Structure formats: C-alpha cells, structure tokens
Amino acid sequence: MGIFSRKNASDREVEVDIEPTDEVAIDDSADSADVPSDRATEQEQPVERTPAERVDRSRGPFDRSETDEVDEHLDLGALALRPSAGTELRLDVDEQGQQITGVTAVQGESAVQMQVFAAPKTSGVWKDIRHEIADNLISAGGTADEYEGELGTELHARMPSRGADGRTTYSPVRFVGVDGPRWFLRAVLSGRAAVEDQAAEQMLEVVRSVVVTRGTEARAPRELLELTIPQDLLAAQQQAEEPQTGDDLRPFERGPEITEVR
C-alpha cells in the first residue's frame, strides 16, 4: 500500500455532488417499518418501500458479523478494507475538515471512492438512490445508463462540467451500490475503471474486500457512517508533519512516510 494521505472532497478529480444524504425523506431513526401518522385514515395505503435487490455477496463486501478474516484489513471505523500492493489510499475530508466522508483507493490510472451509509432494516436503498442520481445527471445534461454487473445493477454515467474555455466536458464514472444488513455501500469508479472492464475488475476487488461495521445505534436512513483514522497511522502522520529544527534539516535524506510493507 502506498502513502496514506488526506484529500479534501473538493479536490477530487471526479467530483460527485449527488450525495444520498441530500434526500432523506423518511425519519426512520428506529430502523423499523413505517409507522402511519395520526392523520392517516383506514383507506390510506402504507408507503411502499424498495426491497433490497438480490446481490451475491459471497465474495464480499461483508458485514462484520459475517466474517472473522479482518487481520489484514485496514480498520477505518465503519469501513475496513484490504488494499493490494501498489494501492494508494486517500481520505476524503469535508471542507471544514471535521469529518471523513469517504476513502478513495487509487491504482495507476483508476480510482474508486467508497462511502457507507445507514439503511433501514426492512428495505434496500440502492434502487431509489440510483434513480435519483440518474435523474439529476440527465437534467444537468449528462447521461446515465444501467448495466448488470457482478455486484448487481451499476449506473454508467457521463458527468458534465464546465471546462476552462467555457465549453462543457464530460467525465465518465461508474456507480456501484450494495445493500447490506442495515447499511448501504456506494462505490464510484473513475479513470480507466469507469470505461474499461478489466480496470474496473481490479478496483472492484478492493470493494469486495470491504467489511462494514454498522454498529447498533439508531440512525436515519442514508446517514453517513463515521470513518476514522487508525491511531498508529495518525501518530505517524502527525510526526511527519511536525516542524523540523535546524539540526533535523537534512535535505538529501528521505523523510518519514506512512506506508504498509507486505
């Protein structure tokens, strides 16, 4: 694994502005079935909820209760993953720098950003989120098409953006979503992985290595689950960022790096 670095969300090469947390329409803090309001009548039908789509998770991603093979994983709190050799990991931090919003794995010219959210106990959210993303992209002038992948239905899209010369440019991205037990994992593939199946497969191996620790707390659907920096890596990062004295300045010597040797 390469250098473990922070990266502000606004600095990503492919900016994903369509956040599932922007459209929380149900207060399901108890993670239970919908409860009709006091104003509901006997003739009113309960709200129809999207069932979880059947996805083969036998190779991952896993819930923490489904596996004990986590010794080689990098524990980031709600999400743990096992990066392969040559993978660089970047933490995506919000603009205020107060919360880690996701982790991005980079291999060569491909990248995958992963985020994990709370989900209801009785239903999945990927189908609804996928449709919301597609609608927003198309209304902004982009494109979005559904394809079946090994982890279920994917959304292959072109995201529009304004170039320096004022003309519209398009960035290819591939959205992958997995509904787990009371959690939802979203992966956004960019670079070569967005357009080449072989490159995408390499990044999906990182996604399959993910183990999600949802926790027992009551959370609203689509609430972002907290990611944290491992204490040993945080200590090494802080040591590397400490100002040096004159005696410590040796310009021809390599400085400390946060790496994992395999």
C-alpha contacts under 8 A as a table, 3 or more apart, distances in Angstrom:
res1	aa1	res2	aa2	distance
1	M	83	P	6.40
1	M	84	S	6.37
1	M	85	A	5.16
1	M	86	G	5.37
1	M	87	T	4.83
1	M	88	E	5.73
1	M	89	L	7.56
1	M	259	T	6.32
1	M	260	E	5.50
1	M	261	V	7.15
1	M	262	R	7.99
2	G	85	A	7.84
2	G	86	G	6.10
2	G	87	T	5.68
2	G	88	E	4.44
2	G	89	L	7.00
2	G	258	I	7.82
2	G	259	T	5.68
2	G	260	E	7.10
3	I	88	E	5.86
3	I	89	L	6.91
3	I	257	E	6.49
3	I	258	I	5.43
3	I	259	T	5.38
4	F	88	E	6.44
4	F	89	L	5.17
4	F	90	R	5.87
4	F	91	L	7.82
4	F	258	I	5.87
4	F	259	T	6.80
5	S	89	L	6.60
5	S	90	R	4.86
5	S	91	L	6.29
6	R	90	R	5.29
6	R	91	L	4.58
6	R	92	D	6.32
6	R	93	V	7.04
7	K	11	D	6.67
7	K	12	R	7.55
7	K	90	R	5.96
7	K	91	L	5.56
7	K	92	D	4.98
7	K	93	V	6.14
8	N	11	D	5.37
8	N	12	R	7.23
8	N	91	L	7.77
8	N	92	D	5.28
8	N	93	V	4.69
8	N	94	D	6.04
8	N	95	E	6.46
8	N	97	G	7.64
9	A	12	R	5.80
9	A	15	E	7.65
9	A	92	D	5.16
9	A	93	V	5.52
9	A	94	D	5.64
9	A	95	E	6.87
9	A	101	T	7.89
10	S	15	E	7.03
10	S	94	D	7.81
10	S	95	E	7.11
11	D	15	E	7.84
12	R	15	E	5.56
14	V	171	S	7.04
14	V	173	V	7.93
14	V	190	S	6.92
16	V	19	E	7.42
18	I	22	D	7.58
18	I	133	I	6.31
18	I	136	N	7.71
19	E	22	D	5.55
20	P	23	E	6.13
20	P	24	V	7.63
20	P	129	I	6.40
20	P	222	R	6.09
21	T	24	V	5.91
21	T	222	R	5.32
21	T	223	E	6.00
21	T	224	L	7.09
24	V	27	D	7.62
24	V	221	P	6.92
24	V	222	R	6.66
26	I	220	A	7.67
26	I	221	P	7.18
27	D	220	A	5.89
27	D	221	P	7.34
28	D	31	D	5.23
28	D	32	S	6.60
28	D	33	A	7.95
28	D	34	D	7.48
28	D	120	P	7.11
28	D	219	R	7.30
28	D	220	A	5.18
28	D	221	P	6.23
29	S	32	S	7.91
29	S	218	A	5.25
29	S	219	R	4.84
29	S	220	A	4.55
29	S	221	P	7.43
30	A	218	A	5.32
30	A	219	R	6.97
30	A	220	A	7.74
31	D	119	A	7.70
31	D	120	P	5.03
31	D	121	K	5.48
31	D	122	T	7.98
31	D	218	A	6.54
31	D	219	R	7.08
31	D	220	A	7.38
31	D	221	P	7.74
32	S	120	P	6.91
32	S	121	K	6.31
32	S	122	T	7.18
33	A	121	K	7.83
33	A	122	T	6.71
34	D	46	P	7.52
34	D	47	V	7.20
36	P	39	R	7.96
36	P	40	A	6.04
36	P	46	P	6.90
37	S	40	A	5.44
40	A	44	E	6.29
41	T	44	E	5.36
42	E	45	Q	7.93
49	R	123	S	6.40
50	T	123	S	5.69
50	T	124	G	5.88
50	T	125	V	6.61
50	T	127	K	7.14
50	T	128	D	7.21
51	P	122	T	7.46
51	P	123	S	4.61
51	P	124	G	5.27
51	P	125	V	7.89
52	A	123	S	5.22
52	A	124	G	3.85
52	A	125	V	7.07
52	A	126	W	7.78
52	A	179	D	6.31
53	E	124	G	6.92
53	E	127	K	7.75
53	E	152	G	7.73
53	E	179	D	7.35
54	R	152	G	7.55
55	V	151	L	5.94
55	V	152	G	5.58
55	V	178	V	7.44
56	D	59	R	7.59
56	D	150	E	7.67
56	D	151	L	6.64
56	D	152	G	7.90
57	R	60	G	4.68
57	R	61	P	5.98
57	R	62	F	6.84
57	R	151	L	7.50
59	R	62	F	7.92
59	R	208	R	6.28
59	R	209	S	7.98
60	G	207	V	7.60
60	G	208	R	4.23
60	G	209	S	5.98
60	G	210	V	6.78
60	G	211	V	7.74
61	P	207	V	6.39
61	P	208	R	4.36
61	P	209	S	5.81
61	P	210	V	4.92
61	P	211	V	5.91
61	P	212	V	7.68
62	F	66	E	6.12
62	F	67	T	6.92
62	F	180	G	7.82
62	F	208	R	7.68
62	F	209	S	7.74
62	F	210	V	6.38
62	F	211	V	4.80
62	F	212	V	6.33
63	D	66	E	5.31
63	D	67	T	7.16
63	D	180	G	7.07
63	D	181	P	7.17
63	D	211	V	5.49
63	D	212	V	4.93
63	D	213	T	6.38
63	D	214	R	7.79
64	R	67	T	5.87
64	R	68	D	7.53
64	R	211	V	5.75
64	R	212	V	5.65
64	R	213	T	5.31
64	R	214	R	7.96
65	S	68	D	7.86
67	T	70	V	7.51
69	E	72	E	7.61
70	V	73	H	5.08
70	V	80	A	7.91
70	V	211	V	7.81
72	E	82	R	6.22
73	H	80	A	5.83
73	H	81	L	4.99
73	H	82	R	4.44
73	H	83	P	7.63
74	L	80	A	5.35
74	L	81	L	5.42
74	L	82	R	6.11
74	L	83	P	7.87
74	L	230	P	7.95
75	D	79	L	6.58
75	D	80	A	4.40
75	D	81	L	6.91
75	D	229	I	7.93
75	D	230	P	6.53
76	L	79	L	5.27
76	L	80	A	5.36
76	L	227	L	5.36
76	L	228	T	4.92
76	L	229	I	5.68
76	L	230	P	6.31
77	G	80	A	6.78
77	G	213	T	7.14
77	G	226	E	6.67
77	G	227	L	4.94
77	G	228	T	5.23
77	G	229	I	7.69
78	A	116	V	7.47
78	A	212	V	5.57
78	A	213	T	4.68
78	A	214	R	6.04
78	A	215	G	7.85
78	A	225	L	6.13
78	A	226	E	5.91
78	A	227	L	5.61
78	A	228	T	7.94
79	L	116	V	7.29
79	L	210	V	6.58
79	L	211	V	5.86
79	L	212	V	4.77
79	L	213	T	6.25
79	L	227	L	6.72
80	A	210	V	5.54
80	A	211	V	5.13
80	A	212	V	6.46
81	L	206	V	7.06
81	L	207	V	7.75
81	L	209	S	5.38
81	L	210	V	4.40
81	L	211	V	6.27
82	R	206	V	6.78
82	R	209	S	5.56
82	R	210	V	6.96
83	P	87	T	6.09
83	P	105	A	7.87
83	P	206	V	6.17
83	P	209	S	7.85
84	S	87	T	5.76
84	S	206	V	7.63
85	A	262	R	7.47
86	G	107	Q	6.48
87	T	105	A	6.35
87	T	106	V	5.62
87	T	107	Q	5.13
88	E	105	A	5.70
88	E	106	V	5.09
88	E	107	Q	6.66
89	L	103	V	6.85
89	L	104	T	5.68
89	L	105	A	4.64
89	L	106	V	6.35
90	R	103	V	5.73
90	R	104	T	5.08
90	R	105	A	6.47
90	R	106	V	7.96
91	L	100	I	6.59
91	L	101	T	7.75
91	L	102	G	6.16
91	L	103	V	4.63
91	L	104	T	6.34
92	D	100	I	5.76
92	D	101	T	5.56
92	D	102	G	5.06
92	D	103	V	5.64
92	D	104	T	7.03
93	V	96	Q	7.89
93	V	97	G	5.49
93	V	98	Q	7.27
93	V	99	Q	5.83
93	V	100	I	4.49
93	V	101	T	5.56
93	V	102	G	7.30
94	D	97	G	5.15
94	D	98	Q	6.62
94	D	99	Q	5.87
94	D	100	I	6.52
94	D	101	T	6.39
95	E	98	Q	7.91
96	Q	99	Q	7.76
97	G	100	I	7.56
99	Q	226	E	7.76
99	Q	227	L	7.88
100	I	103	V	7.95
100	I	226	E	7.14
100	I	227	L	5.74
100	I	228	T	6.92
101	T	115	Q	6.87
101	T	224	L	7.47
101	T	226	E	7.61
101	T	227	L	7.09
102	G	113	Q	6.68
102	G	114	M	5.60
102	G	115	Q	4.82
102	G	116	V	7.78
102	G	227	L	7.19
103	V	113	Q	5.68
103	V	114	M	5.47
103	V	115	Q	6.89
104	T	111	A	6.69
104	T	112	V	5.48
104	T	113	Q	4.09
104	T	114	M	6.19
105	A	111	A	5.57
105	A	112	V	5.39
105	A	113	Q	6.45
105	A	203	M	7.90
105	A	206	V	7.79
106	V	109	E	7.42
106	V	110	S	5.86
106	V	111	A	4.34
106	V	112	V	6.66
107	Q	110	S	5.34
107	Q	111	A	6.20
107	Q	203	M	7.70
108	G	111	A	7.98
109	E	191	G	5.75
109	E	192	R	5.90
109	E	193	A	7.96
110	S	189	L	7.42
110	S	190	S	5.99
110	S	191	G	4.64
110	S	192	R	5.06
110	S	193	A	5.16
110	S	194	A	7.87
110	S	199	A	6.93
110	S	200	A	7.88
110	S	203	M	7.46
111	A	189	L	5.77
111	A	190	S	5.34
111	A	191	G	6.26
111	A	193	A	6.87
111	A	203	M	6.99
112	V	187	A	6.24
112	V	188	V	5.34
112	V	189	L	4.39
112	V	190	S	6.28
112	V	203	M	6.35
113	Q	187	A	5.47
113	Q	188	V	5.14
113	Q	189	L	6.65
114	M	185	L	7.03
114	M	186	R	5.70
114	M	187	A	4.53
114	M	188	V	6.66
114	M	207	V	7.72
115	Q	185	L	5.87
115	Q	186	R	5.37
115	Q	187	A	6.65
115	Q	224	L	7.55
116	V	183	W	6.85
116	V	184	F	5.62
116	V	185	L	4.44
116	V	186	R	6.26
116	V	212	V	7.81
116	V	224	L	6.21
116	V	225	L	5.80
117	F	183	W	5.55
117	F	184	F	5.09
117	F	185	L	6.42
117	F	221	P	7.55
117	F	222	R	5.13
117	F	223	E	5.29
117	F	224	L	4.42
117	F	225	L	5.15
118	A	182	R	5.97
118	A	183	W	4.46
118	A	184	F	6.17
118	A	214	R	7.29
118	A	219	R	6.39
118	A	220	A	6.78
118	A	221	P	5.29
118	A	222	R	5.10
118	A	223	E	5.24
118	A	224	L	6.47
118	A	225	L	6.44
119	A	123	S	7.60
119	A	124	G	6.81
119	A	125	V	6.84
119	A	181	P	7.83
119	A	182	R	4.60
119	A	183	W	4.59
119	A	184	F	5.98
119	A	220	A	7.44
119	A	221	P	4.57
119	A	222	R	5.78
119	A	223	E	7.79
120	P	123	S	5.68
120	P	124	G	6.96
120	P	182	R	5.41
120	P	183	W	7.55
120	P	220	A	7.93
120	P	221	P	5.75
121	K	181	P	6.81
121	K	182	R	5.01
124	G	127	K	7.40
124	G	179	D	5.60
124	G	180	G	7.88
124	G	184	F	7.69
125	V	128	D	5.58
125	V	129	I	6.13
125	V	179	D	6.91
125	V	184	F	7.18
126	W	129	I	5.04
126	W	130	R	5.77
126	W	177	G	5.82
126	W	178	V	6.85
126	W	179	D	6.50
126	W	184	F	7.36
127	K	130	R	5.17
127	K	131	H	6.38
128	D	131	H	5.26
128	D	132	E	6.28
129	I	132	E	5.01
129	I	133	I	6.14
130	R	133	I	5.21
130	R	134	A	6.22
130	R	155	L	6.96
131	H	134	A	5.08
131	H	135	D	6.09
132	E	135	D	5.18
132	E	136	N	6.19
133	I	136	N	5.25
133	I	137	L	6.13
134	A	137	L	5.17
134	A	138	I	6.08
134	A	143	T	7.48
134	A	144	A	5.37
134	A	145	D	7.73
134	A	155	L	7.77
134	A	157	A	7.93
135	D	138	I	5.29
135	D	139	S	6.09
136	N	139	S	5.22
136	N	140	A	6.22
137	L	140	A	5.13
137	L	141	G	6.44
137	L	142	G	5.00
137	L	143	T	6.24
137	L	144	A	6.89
137	L	157	A	7.91
137	L	158	R	7.96
137	L	159	M	6.63
137	L	160	P	7.93
138	I	141	G	5.12
138	I	142	G	4.79
138	I	143	T	5.33
138	I	144	A	6.80
139	S	142	G	7.22
140	A	160	P	7.14
141	G	160	P	6.44
142	G	157	A	7.27
142	G	158	R	5.43
142	G	159	M	5.26
142	G	160	P	5.37
142	G	170	Y	7.50
143	T	157	A	5.30
143	T	158	R	5.20
143	T	159	M	7.10
144	A	155	L	6.31
144	A	156	H	5.61
144	A	157	A	4.19
144	A	158	R	6.64
145	D	155	L	5.62
145	D	156	H	5.30
145	D	157	A	6.35
146	E	153	T	6.46
146	E	154	E	5.61
146	E	155	L	4.67
146	E	156	H	6.22
147	Y	153	T	5.67
147	Y	154	E	5.22
147	Y	155	L	6.36
147	Y	156	H	7.15
148	E	151	L	7.98
148	E	152	G	5.66
148	E	153	T	4.49
148	E	154	E	5.94
149	G	152	G	5.09
149	G	153	T	5.81
149	G	154	E	6.17
151	L	154	E	7.87
151	L	176	V	7.35
151	L	177	G	7.61
151	L	178	V	6.90
152	G	176	V	7.82
152	G	177	G	7.64
152	G	178	V	7.52
153	T	176	V	7.25
153	T	177	G	7.67
154	E	174	R	6.92
154	E	175	F	5.70
154	E	176	V	5.00
154	E	177	G	7.10
155	L	174	R	5.74
155	L	175	F	4.96
155	L	176	V	6.70
156	H	172	P	7.56
156	H	173	V	6.18
156	H	174	R	4.56
156	H	175	F	6.38
156	H	194	A	7.61
157	A	172	P	5.79
157	A	173	V	5.39
157	A	174	R	6.12
157	A	175	F	7.82
158	R	170	Y	5.56
158	R	171	S	5.29
158	R	172	P	4.40
158	R	173	V	6.16
159	M	170	Y	5.22
159	M	171	S	5.05
159	M	172	P	6.29
159	M	173	V	7.21
160	P	168	T	6.36
160	P	169	T	5.68
160	P	170	Y	4.52
160	P	171	S	6.56
161	S	168	T	5.59
161	S	169	T	5.37
161	S	170	Y	6.19
161	S	171	S	7.78
162	R	165	D	7.97
162	R	166	G	5.78
162	R	167	R	5.77
162	R	168	T	4.67
162	R	169	T	6.08
163	G	166	G	5.20
163	G	167	R	5.33
163	G	168	T	5.81
163	G	169	T	6.01
164	A	167	R	7.40
172	P	190	S	6.66
172	P	191	G	7.42
172	P	194	A	5.86
172	P	195	V	7.00
173	V	188	V	6.67
173	V	189	L	5.65
173	V	190	S	4.93
173	V	191	G	7.53
173	V	194	A	4.90
173	V	195	V	7.76
174	R	188	V	5.67
174	R	189	L	4.96
174	R	190	S	6.65
174	R	193	A	7.85
174	R	194	A	5.11
175	F	186	R	7.24
175	F	187	A	5.92
175	F	188	V	4.69
175	F	189	L	6.41
176	V	186	R	5.90
176	V	187	A	5.06
176	V	188	V	6.30
176	V	189	L	7.85
177	G	184	F	7.13
177	G	185	L	5.73
177	G	186	R	4.57
177	G	187	A	6.24
178	V	184	F	5.77
178	V	185	L	5.18
178	V	186	R	6.56
179	D	182	R	7.83
179	D	183	W	6.27
179	D	184	F	4.64
179	D	185	L	6.55
180	G	183	W	5.06
180	G	184	F	5.72
180	G	185	L	7.54
182	R	214	R	7.19
183	W	212	V	7.98
183	W	214	R	6.51
184	F	222	R	7.75
187	A	207	V	7.35
189	L	193	A	5.75
189	L	194	A	5.35
189	L	200	A	7.24
189	L	203	M	7.57
190	S	193	A	5.56
190	S	194	A	4.75
191	G	194	A	5.63
191	G	195	V	7.44
192	R	195	V	5.50
192	R	196	E	5.66
192	R	199	A	6.08
192	R	200	A	7.39
193	A	196	E	5.39
193	A	197	D	6.74
193	A	198	Q	7.54
193	A	199	A	4.61
193	A	200	A	4.02
193	A	201	E	7.70
193	A	203	M	7.00
194	A	197	D	7.89
194	A	200	A	6.54
195	V	200	A	7.71
196	E	199	A	5.41
196	E	200	A	6.10
197	D	200	A	4.87
197	D	201	E	6.08
198	Q	201	E	5.18
198	Q	202	Q	6.67
199	A	202	Q	5.31
199	A	203	M	6.68
200	A	203	M	5.21
200	A	204	L	6.08
201	E	204	L	4.96
201	E	205	E	6.33
202	Q	205	E	5.34
202	Q	206	V	7.19
203	M	206	V	5.31
203	M	207	V	6.73
204	L	207	V	4.77
204	L	208	R	6.09
205	E	208	R	5.02
205	E	209	S	6.32
206	V	209	S	5.18
206	V	210	V	6.89
207	V	210	V	5.48
214	R	225	L	7.52
219	R	223	E	6.58
220	A	223	E	5.59
229	I	233	L	6.89
229	I	234	L	6.15
230	P	233	L	5.42
230	P	234	L	6.10
231	Q	234	L	4.93
231	Q	235	A	6.08
232	D	235	A	5.22
232	D	236	A	6.33
233	L	236	A	5.07
233	L	237	Q	6.04
233	L	258	I	6.73
234	L	237	Q	4.99
234	L	238	Q	6.16
235	A	238	Q	5.17
235	A	239	Q	6.16
236	A	239	Q	5.07
236	A	240	A	6.16
236	A	257	E	7.87
236	A	258	I	6.47
237	Q	240	A	5.12
237	Q	241	E	6.32
237	Q	257	E	7.82
237	Q	258	I	6.71
238	Q	241	E	5.09
238	Q	242	E	6.26
239	Q	242	E	5.31
240	A	255	G	7.52
240	A	256	P	5.73
240	A	257	E	7.13
244	Q	247	D	7.93
244	Q	248	D	5.62
244	Q	249	L	6.40
245	T	248	D	5.16
245	T	249	L	6.48
246	G	249	L	5.37
247	D	250	R	7.89
250	R	253	E	5.62
251	P	254	R	7.89
